[in-house]
Amino acid sequence: MTLPEVNEMYSTDDRCRQLLERLRWPEGVMCPRCKDTRVSRLKDYARYECVGCEYQFTVTSGTIFHDSHLPLPIWFLATLLLCEAKKGMSAHQLKRTIWGLNKGSYKTAWYLCHRIRKAMAQVDRPILNGTVEMDETYVGGVKRGRQWMDRRDHKECVIGIRQRNGDLRFFHAEDAKSGTLARYIQENISQDVDVIVTDDLRAYPKAVGDLKHETVNHSAGEYVRFGTDIHTNSIESAFSLLKRGIIGTWHKVSAKHLQAYLDEMTFRFDRRKRSDLFLDTLRHMVTADPLTFEELTAA
């Protein structure tokens, strides 16, 4: 889906609602409260009433779109821009692209972006198998002074897991100790995995346990074991894309919202070759739970 196509096909609220109805209720309109299929359309085209519980609703009720004053064509444009930007799009850039310099507000654009990210986070994540690479990296600003030399405890730890030629997982972790790594392995990697490939961090052998484990010795300058396919280049390339997003697009990411940006990056990465990326994103947006501004900004 291209920007001109979205502008032409979904230029009105009615057209947008027709698409959302097909995505949310592919087998027919259903009451979101009692799941009854006996519904009637009210005089207002966009509103329905359930015959069973008399609940009045629209296609956006109880979704990411709920209680939004933005026109649906604006939502569609923002969704396309976020899901098609390889390294992400900042709220400032979204504001300038959609509203220009003197219209709209940064807060509106920022809240809009985070609601789309919330939908991207609520997806099914199959267990990884085959050859799986795992690594850790640290993101965040640099603190000056002798006391911070050779220390990483002022940065945020990100654990990356990627199935070779497959899906990606990013996690904002409290640390890279063996117990933390073991938890992510148990939750995301099959017990029948062919092999887990990591670097030579000393926490990995204990974290991997009885699963087959291979390492590359980065400390000795080894990045691909000679004559084999033992390397962590796939997960490191994903880390490179993430850091280009943080440095070149978002510029500043708070620790509180870091996982939301990681979820956006993995959602887009796992679907980068799909022709229905835009429609798939909208499908998740009409099935995900709503996100209020108070919830987003809570301490």
Protein Blocks (a to p, Z undefined) as FASTA:
>chain_A
ZZklmmmmmmcfklmmmmmmmmmmmnopcdfklopabdcddfblmbccdfklopacdfkg
oiaknopabdfklmmmmmmmmmmmmnopafklmmmmmnommgcjfklmmmmmmmmmmmmm
mccddddehjdddddddeddddedjklgoiaklbccddddddehiacdddddfblcfklm
mmmmmmmpcfkbfbdcddfbfklmmmnmmaccddddfknopabdghiacdcklmmmmmmm
mmmmmmmmnopacfklmmmmmmmmmmmmmmmmpcklmmmmmmmmmmcccddfklmmpZZ
